[in-house]
């Protein structure tokens, strides 16, 4: 598990003043409490602004589960939206920009999303019953304890959250590790709640 917390200059103002944010988009995003922000200059791609595969799903999940007083949107025009996929062991959730007043709600929704998408699936991996007739022994074991195969390992996730307080100061929290550790990771965000 790798959790890093750093000071950053990124905030809503810096993102809303990026050259790819049109005046109309800026007006639309100004009152949002959570933004999904793109990866910039990602490797050697033609489009320098990209989102991890599945971003539309996480955006939809947040919109369905946020209370009316908290809103989320994606920081790019629809026609510029493009996804990328890295074929690695990590599920990339994306980069989030969150106002500190929305931290509690953000933590709850992201935790529920990770549970619904990854942890619940990991918990449904089959139990294995080993019966040794020579010793009349029966062993019940989860399949992940019996194999070192990668596909049986718990799902790993990767995401970044930049929390912006009421005076514009920001902290970036990045996580890379097992999905099952999401609750302990998200507790670190609560330190920045207003």
Order of alpha helices (4+ residues) and beta strands (2+ residues): beta-alpha-alpha-beta-beta-beta-alpha-beta-beta-beta-alpha-alpha-beta-beta-beta-beta-alpha
